[in-house]
């Protein structure tokens, strides 16, 4: 993102003119007027600016649809590939393995090899990998292709971000440009749910990727016709950067895969999950050991473990977990209730619209110093929306969640831009060398944090559903007249098919057990929504206390006295 120029400032370029030696300087110099400041760049013509913004939307959709079309249609895809649910999950895990960490090294790749070369090769590679999906007909080849999809998708989000910032003058990049860029990257999940039913009807598994290829081809042309402003190149990649990144890639990849599939294989029943997490910790520890002993590290570990950065990281991770109420919570509840994407289209439209509205509102009000107030509003809306969802029943349908999900979507678009802007400003105050470390923190919380949020919410729902099922099953005594009557009502559907009373009783018990399982799942999601609401309230309270303490500290701080030499 903005790291490339900052990196260039902190290291020597590959080529450059030699400085003039003191002996060559004239003995006497006439006093010169101070140089005039450089002229501000001319504003971009409106049509060209709109073209860059449209290219950003295309790039964001290219990357986002590639990831979300699979996750939003996993049951349909597993049928097309002849796979079980757990096997199909490896399509998502294979995608996340490289995607979780690749953005970290790409920042330096852009600086060393040039932004234009990076953009053109990235979109070309994405297009080629997208075409490979058309030749996939089995699970194993699909997993391999999905791995390469994760590799080539990482540059797309960076390009979408840069193309959205390009038309804006420097004064507006950190408010209007940043808000629109992050909002643009958040639209793909809703779009994927809206278009996937039609694509599946037209072409099945391959139909999902035909549109992805078409958008990638249009984005390919846009990248070549609309080159980004060139940035100075510098030789910034060192051999130990590659070694450190390989350890980070292994650690992040293992962690992302474990968090994607862990709750389905269950954490305490699959020993290899523990091995994956242990391997992730060892790999990241090795990377940290290397970086701590380097004069010019890829990551400034000491700064990353400072109190301010840990506070910032924890805030972003909590936000990602809370925001999982929508991505993993609400839509997961409706899947349990048997609803398909086509039946949730209106809800997806509302989420899409309020996300855009939240991004525009953030751009309108975001200024330095307003970040705490914006975050308070966002956390309040998140807490209220999650609490409203916690009252769901088995009769709840998307219409009952229009307001709550709109509040959560609006809050999600409102939260991230101020956090990123304030973090960038804090890193700039430390010096340009800290920009790369900050960007890595932000990208890590978004990639790993998203997987962590889904894993935490999904694991909690699975655990609570078992607890509620046991509590409900204790009351299902066949000799109870009410239970027996309900079983007879359910088994009545088989009167014309079965004549054996024992078989009819078995079928009635099976149907009753399905209803109990559904009720247990609904209660588990309600518990998850309530916990998320409480977490948002606690985060809001912590933010208020923090702002109050800072304000009191500033008020009580002694006024510095002028010193006289």
C-alpha positions in Angstrom: 0.0 0.0 0.0 1.8 3.1 1.1 4.8 1.1 2.2 6.7 1.1 -1.1 7.7 4.8 -1.1 8.5 4.7 2.6 10.8 1.7 2.1 12.5 3.6 -0.6 13.3 6.4 1.7 14.8 4.2 4.3 17.3 2.4 2.0 19.8 3.5 -0.7 18.7 3.2 -4.3 20.5 0.9 -6.7 21.7 3.8 -8.9 22.1 7.5 -8.3 24.5 10.4 -8.8 27.5 10.7 -6.5 27.5 13.6 -4.1 29.8 16.5 -4.9 33.0 16.5 -2.7 33.7 19.5 -0.5 36.8 20.4 -2.5 34.7 20.9 -5.6 32.5 23.5 -3.9 33.3 27.2 -4.6 34.9 29.1 -1.8 32.3 31.9 -1.9 28.7 31.4 -2.6 26.2 34.2 -3.2 23.2 34.0 -0.9 20.3 32.3 -2.6 16.6 32.5 -2.1 15.1 29.5 -0.5 13.8 27.0 -3.1 10.1 27.2 -3.8 8.0 24.3 -2.7 7.2 21.8 -5.4 3.9 22.5 -7.2 1.0 20.3 -6.2 0.2 17.6 -8.8 -2.6 18.6 -11.1 -5.9 16.9 -10.3 -6.8 13.9 -12.3 -9.6 14.5 -14.9 -13.0 13.2 -13.6 -13.4 10.6 -16.4 -9.9 9.1 -15.8 -10.4 9.2 -12.0 -13.7 7.3 -12.5 -11.9 4.8 -14.7 -9.3 4.1 -11.9 -12.1 3.6 -9.4 -13.9 1.2 -11.7 -10.7 -0.7 -12.2 -10.4 -0.9 -8.4 -13.9 -2.4 -8.2 -13.1 -4.9 -10.9 -9.9 -6.0 -9.1 -11.6 -6.3 -5.8 -14.4 -8.4 -7.3 -11.8 -10.5 -9.1 -10.1 -11.4 -5.8 -13.2 -11.4 -3.6 -15.3 -13.6 -5.8 -12.5 -16.1 -6.2 -12.5 -16.6 -2.4 -16.2 -16.2 -1.6 -17.9 -18.1 -4.4 -16.4 -21.3 -2.9 -17.2 -20.6 0.7 -20.8 -19.4 0.0 -21.6 -22.6 -2.1 -19.7 -25.3 -0.4 -22.6 -27.8 -0.2 -23.3 -27.5 -3.9 -19.6 -27.8 -4.8 -19.0 -30.8 -2.7 -21.8 -32.6 -4.6 -20.3 -31.7 -8.0 -16.9 -33.0 -6.9 -18.2 -36.1 -5.1 -16.7 -35.0 -1.8 -17.8 -35.0 1.8 -18.3 -31.8 3.8 -14.9 -32.2 5.6 -13.1 -33.0 2.3 -14.6 -30.0 0.6 -13.3 -27.8 3.4 -9.8 -28.4 2.1 -10.7 -26.2 -0.9 -10.9 -23.2 1.5 -7.9 -24.4 3.6 -5.7 -24.7 0.5 -6.7 -21.2 -0.6 -5.9 -19.6 2.8 -2.5 -21.4 3.2 -0.6 -19.0 0.9 -3.0 -16.1 1.0 -2.5 -15.6 4.8 1.1 -14.5 4.4 1.9 -13.7 0.8 0.9 -10.0 1.1 3.8 -9.5 3.5 6.6 -10.1 1.0 4.7 -8.6 -1.9 5.3 -5.1 -0.4 9.0 -5.5 -1.0 8.5 -7.2 -4.3 6.6 -4.1 -5.6 9.4 -1.8 -4.4 12.3 -3.8 -6.0 10.8 -4.8 -9.3 8.5 -1.8 -10.0 4.8 -1.3 -9.5 3.8 -1.6 -13.2 5.6 -4.9 -13.7 4.1 -6.2 -10.5 0.6 -5.2 -11.5 0.8 -6.6 -15.0 2.3 -9.9 -14.0 -0.1 -10.3 -11.0 -3.3 -9.9 -13.1 -1.9 -12.2 -15.8 -1.1 -14.9 -13.3 -4.5 -14.6 -11.8 -6.2 -14.9 -15.2 -4.2 -18.1 -16.1 -5.0 -19.8 -12.7 -8.7 -18.9 -13.2 -8.7 -20.6 -16.5 -7.2 -23.7 -14.8 -10.5 -24.1 -12.9 -12.3 -25.0 -16.1 -10.3 -28.2 -16.3 -10.9 -29.4 -12.8 -13.3 -32.4 -12.3 -12.1 -34.0 -9.1 -11.3 -33.0 -5.5 -7.5 -33.5 -5.6 -6.9 -31.4 -8.6 -9.3 -28.8 -7.3 -7.3 -28.5 -4.1 -4.1 -28.0 -6.0 -5.7 -25.3 -8.2 -7.2 -23.6 -5.1 -3.7 -23.4 -3.6 -2.4 -21.5 -6.6 -5.6 -19.3 -6.5 -4.6 -18.2 -3.0 -1.1 -17.4 -4.3 -2.3 -15.2 -7.2 -5.2 -13.6 -5.2 -2.9 -11.9 -2.7 -1.7 -9.2 -5.2 -5.2 -8.5 -6.3 -6.4 -7.0 -3.0 -3.2 -4.8 -3.0 -3.9 -3.6 -6.6 -7.5 -2.9 -5.8 -6.4 -0.8 -2.8 -3.8 1.1 -4.9 -6.1 1.8 -7.8 -8.8 3.3 -5.5 -6.2 5.6 -3.9 -4.7 6.7 -7.2 -7.2 9.3 -8.2 -7.2 11.2 -4.9 -4.8 14.0 -4.0 -2.5 13.3 -1.0 -4.7 15.3 1.3 -7.7 13.0 0.7 -6.0 9.7 0.5 -6.2 9.0 4.3 -9.9 9.8 4.6 -11.9 9.5 1.4 -9.5 7.2 -0.4 -8.9 4.9 2.5 -12.6 4.6 3.3 -13.6 3.8 -0.2 -10.7 1.3 -0.7 -11.6 -0.7 2.4 -15.3 -0.6 1.6 -14.6 -1.8 -1.9 -12.8 -4.8 -0.5 -15.7 -5.7 1.8 -18.4 -6.0 -1.0 -17.4 -9.3 -2.5 -19.1 -11.7 0.1 -22.5 -10.2 -0.5 -22.1 -10.1 -4.3 -21.0 -13.7 -4.2 -24.2 -14.8 -2.4 -26.4 -12.8 -4.8 -25.0 -14.1 -8.1 -24.1 -17.7 -7.2 -27.6 -19.2 -7.5 -27.9 -18.1 -11.1 -24.3 -19.2 -11.9 -24.9 -22.6 -10.4 -28.1 -23.1 -12.4 -26.3 -22.1 -15.6 -23.1 -24.0 -15.4 -22.7 -25.7 -12.0 -19.2 -25.8 -10.5 -17.6 -24.4 -13.6 -20.3 -21.7 -14.0 -18.9 -20.0 -10.8 -15.5 -19.6 -12.5 -16.7 -18.5 -15.9 -17.8 -15.2 -14.5 -14.6 -14.9 -12.5 -12.6 -15.4 -15.6 -14.7 -12.8 -17.5 -14.2 -10.2 -14.7 -10.5 -11.0 -14.6 -10.2 -10.5 -18.3 -11.8 -7.0 -18.1 -9.5 -6.2 -15.1 -6.6 -7.4 -17.2 -7.4 -4.8 -19.8 -7.9 -2.1 -17.2 -4.5 -2.7 -15.6 -2.8 -2.3 -19.0 -4.7 0.7 -20.1 -4.5 2.5 -16.7 -1.0 2.2 -15.3 -0.4 3.3 -11.8 1.9 6.2 -11.1 5.5 4.9 -11.1 7.3 4.6 -7.8 11.1 4.7 -7.3 12.7 1.3 -7.3 15.1 0.2 -4.6 16.9 -3.0 -3.9 15.2 -3.9 -0.6 15.0 -7.7 -0.7 17.8 -9.4 1.2 18.6 -13.1 1.3 17.5 -13.3 5.0 14.2 -11.7 4.0 13.4 -14.8 1.9 14.4 -17.1 4.8 12.3 -15.3 7.3 9.4 -15.1 5.0 9.5 -18.9 4.3 9.2 -19.5 8.1 6.4 -17.0 8.3 4.6 -18.5 5.3 4.8 -22.0 6.9 3.6 -20.8 10.2 0.7 -18.6 8.9 -0.3 -21.3 6.4 -0.5 -24.1 9.0 -2.4 -21.8 11.4 -4.9 -20.7 8.7 -5.5 -24.3 7.5 -6.0 -25.6 11.1 -8.5 -22.8 11.9 -10.4 -23.5 8.7 -10.9 -27.2 9.3 -10.4 -27.5 13.0 -14.0 -27.3 14.2 -15.2 -29.8 11.7 -12.7 -32.5 12.5 -12.9 -31.2 16.1 -9.9 -30.0 17.9 -9.5 -32.8 20.5 -10.3 -35.7 18.1 -7.7 -35.1 15.3 -4.1 -35.3 16.6 -2.7 -33.8 13.4 -4.5 -30.5 14.2 -2.3 -30.2 17.3 0.8 -31.0 15.2 -0.2 -28.3 12.7 -0.6 -25.6 15.4 2.7 -26.7 17.0 4.4 -26.5 13.7 3.0 -23.0 13.1 4.3 -21.8 16.5 7.8 -23.3 15.8 8.0 -21.7 12.4 6.9 -18.3 13.6 9.3 -18.5 16.5 12.2 -19.3 14.1 11.3 -16.3 12.0 11.3 -14.1 15.1 14.7 -15.4 16.2 16.2 -14.6 12.8 14.6 -11.1 12.8 15.8 -10.2 16.3 19.4 -10.8 15.3 19.3 -8.7 12.1 20.5 -5.2 11.7 17.9 -4.5 9.0 15.0 -6.9 9.7 12.0 -7.6 7.6 9.9 -7.3 10.8 10.8 -5.1 13.8 9.9 -7.6 16.4 10.7 -5.3 19.4 8.4 -2.6 18.0 5.7 -5.2 17.2 5.7 -6.4 20.8 5.5 -2.9 22.3 2.4 -2.0 24.3 0.9 0.3 21.7 1.2 -2.2 18.8 -0.1 -5.1 21.0 -3.1 -2.9 21.9 -3.7 -2.1 18.3 -3.4 -5.7 17.3 -5.8 -6.9 20.0 -8.4 -4.3 19.0 -8.3 -5.4 15.4 -8.6 -9.1 16.3 -11.5 -8.4 18.6 -13.2 -6.5 15.8 -12.7 -9.4 13.4 -14.2 -11.9 15.9 -17.1 -9.6 16.5 -17.7 -9.1 12.8 -17.9 -12.9 12.4 -21.4 -12.5 13.8 -22.5 -11.7 10.3 -20.2 -13.9 8.1 -20.3 -17.0 10.3 -23.2 -16.4 12.6 -26.3 -15.1 10.8 -25.7 -16.9 7.5 -24.7 -20.0 9.4 -28.0 -19.9 11.4 -30.0 -19.6 8.2 -28.2 -22.6 6.7 -29.1 -24.6 9.7 -32.7 -23.6 9.2 -32.5 -24.9 5.6 -32.4 -21.6 3.7 -30.4 -21.2 0.4 -28.6 -18.2 -0.9 -31.5 -17.4 -3.2 -33.8 -17.1 -0.2 -31.5 -14.7 1.5 -31.1 -12.4 -1.6 -32.8 -9.4 0.0 -30.7 -9.7 3.1 -27.6 -9.7 1.0 -28.8 -6.6 -0.9 -29.3 -4.8 2.4 -25.9 -5.8 3.7 -24.3 -4.6 0.4 -26.1 -1.3 0.5 -25.4 -0.5 4.2 -21.7 -1.5 3.7 -21.5 1.2 1.0 -23.4 3.7 3.1 -21.1 3.0 6.1 -18.0 3.5 3.9 -19.3 6.8 2.6 -20.3 8.0 6.1 -16.9 7.1 7.4 -15.3 9.1 4.5 -17.4 12.1 5.4 -16.7 12.3 9.1 -13.2 10.8 9.4 -10.6 13.3 10.5 -7.5 13.0 12.8 -8.7 12.8 16.4 -12.1 11.4 15.7 -11.1 7.8 15.6 -12.3 6.9 19.2 -15.7 8.5 18.6 -16.1 6.6 15.3 -15.1 3.3 17.0 -17.5 3.9 19.9 -20.4 4.3 17.4 -19.3 1.2 15.5 -19.0 -0.9 18.6 -22.4 0.3 19.9 -24.1 -0.7 16.6 -22.3 -4.1 16.7 -23.4 -4.8 20.2 -27.0 -3.8 19.5 -27.2 -5.8 16.3 -25.8 -8.9 17.9 -28.2 -8.6 20.8 -31.1 -8.3 18.5 -30.0 -11.5 16.7 -29.7 -13.4 19.9 -33.6 -13.6 20.2 -33.9 -15.9 17.1 -36.1 -18.9 17.0 -36.6 -21.8 14.5 -39.2 -19.5 12.8 -36.8 -16.6 12.3 -36.3 -15.7 8.7 -34.0 -13.1 7.0 -36.8 -10.4 7.2 -36.5 -10.4 11.0 -32.7 -9.7 10.8 -32.8 -6.9 8.2 -32.2 -4.1 10.7 -29.7 -5.9 12.9 -27.6 -7.1 10.0 -27.7 -3.6 8.4 -26.4 -2.2 11.7 -23.6 -4.7 11.8 -22.6 -4.1 8.1 -22.7 -0.3 8.6 -20.5 -0.7 11.7 -18.0 -2.9 9.9 -17.5 -0.4 7.2 -17.2 2.3 9.8 -14.5 0.7 12.0 -11.6 -0.2 9.8 -10.6 3.0 8.0 -10.0 5.1 11.2 -8.0 2.2 12.7 -5.8 1.9 9.6 -5.4 5.7 9.3 -4.4 6.2 13.0 -2.0 3.2 12.8 -0.3 4.6 9.7 0.1 8.0 11.3 1.6 6.5 14.5 4.0 4.4 12.4 5.0 7.5 10.4 5.8 9.4 13.6 8.2 6.6 14.5 9.9 6.8 11.1 9.6 5.3 7.6 11.2 2.0 8.6 8.1 1.2 10.8 5.6 1.5 7.9 6.3 -2.0 6.6 6.0 -3.5 10.1 2.7 -1.8 10.7 1.3 -2.8 7.3 2.3 -6.4 8.1 0.4 -6.2 11.4 -2.7 -4.9 9.7 -2.7 -7.5 6.9 -2.1 -10.3 9.4 -5.0 -9.3 11.6 -7.2 -9.2 8.5 -6.2 -12.6 7.0 -5.5 -14.6 10.1 -8.1 -12.7 12.1 -10.8 -13.6 9.7 -10.0 -17.3 9.9 -9.7 -16.9 13.7 -13.1 -15.3 14.0 -14.8 -18.0 12.0 -13.0 -20.7 14.0 -13.9 -19.2 17.4 -17.6 -18.6 16.5 -17.9 -22.0 14.8 -16.3 -23.9 17.7 -18.5 -22.1 20.2 -21.6 -22.9 18.3 -20.6 -26.6 18.0 -19.9 -26.9 21.7 -23.1 -25.1 22.8 -25.2 -27.1 20.4 -24.0 -30.4 22.0 -24.8 -28.9 25.4 -28.3 -27.9 24.4 -29.0 -31.2 22.6 -28.1 -33.1 25.8 -30.4 -30.9 27.9 -33.3 -31.3 25.4 -32.8 -35.0 24.9 -33.1 -35.7 28.6 -36.8 -34.8 28.3 -37.5 -37.1 25.3 -38.9 -40.1 27.1 -41.0 -42.3 24.8 -43.4 -43.1 27.6 -44.2 -39.4 28.1 -47.7 -38.9 26.6 -46.7 -35.6 25.0 -43.6 -37.1 23.4 -45.5 -40.2 22.2 -48.2 -37.9 20.7 -45.6 -35.9 18.8 -43.9 -39.0 17.5 -47.2 -40.3 16.3 -47.9 -37.0 14.5 -44.5 -37.1 12.8 -44.8 -40.8 11.8 -48.2 -40.2 10.3 -46.4 -38.9 7.1 -45.4 -42.5 6.4 -48.9 -44.1 6.8 -49.2 -44.9 3.1 -45.6 -46.1 2.8 -45.0 -48.2 5.9 -47.3 -50.7 7.6 -45.0 -52.0 10.3 -45.7 -50.0 13.5 -42.1 -50.5 14.7 -40.7 -48.9 11.6 -43.2 -46.1 11.8 -42.2 -45.4 15.4 -38.5 -45.4 14.3 -39.2 -42.9 11.6 -41.2 -40.7 14.0 -38.3 -40.8 16.5 -35.8 -39.9 13.7 -37.9 -36.9 12.7 -38.3 -35.8 16.3 -34.5 -36.1 16.8 -34.0 -33.9 13.8 -36.2 -31.2 15.3 -34.4 -31.4 18.6 -31.0 -31.0 16.8 -32.4 -28.0 14.9 -33.6 -26.4 18.2 -30.2 -27.1 19.8 -28.4 -25.4 16.9 -30.7 -22.3 17.1 -30.1 -22.0 20.8 -26.3 -22.4 20.2 -26.3 -19.5 17.7 -28.3 -17.4 20.1 -25.6 -18.0 22.8 -23.0 -17.0 20.2 -24.8 -13.8 19.3 -25.2 -12.9 23.0 -21.5 -13.5 23.7 -20.5 -11.4 20.7 -22.8 -8.6 22.0 -21.1 -8.8 25.4 -17.7 -8.8 23.8 -18.6 -5.7 21.9 -19.9 -4.0 25.1 -16.7 -4.9 26.9 -14.6 -3.5 24.0 -16.7 -0.3 24.1 -16.2 0.0 27.9 -12.4 -0.5 27.5 -12.3 2.1 24.8 -14.2 4.6 26.9 -11.9 4.0 29.9 -8.8 4.3 27.7 -10.0 7.6 26.2 -10.8 8.9 29.6 -7.4 8.0 31.1 -5.6 9.6 28.2 -7.7 12.8 28.5 -7.0 13.0 32.3 -3.3 12.4 31.7 -3.1 15.2 29.2 -5.0 17.5 31.5 -2.7 16.7 34.5 0.5 16.8 32.5 2.7 19.7 33.5 3.1 22.4 31.0 6.7 22.4 29.7 8.7 25.5 30.7 10.8 27.3 28.1 14.5 26.7 28.6 17.0 29.6 28.4 20.5 29.0 27.1 
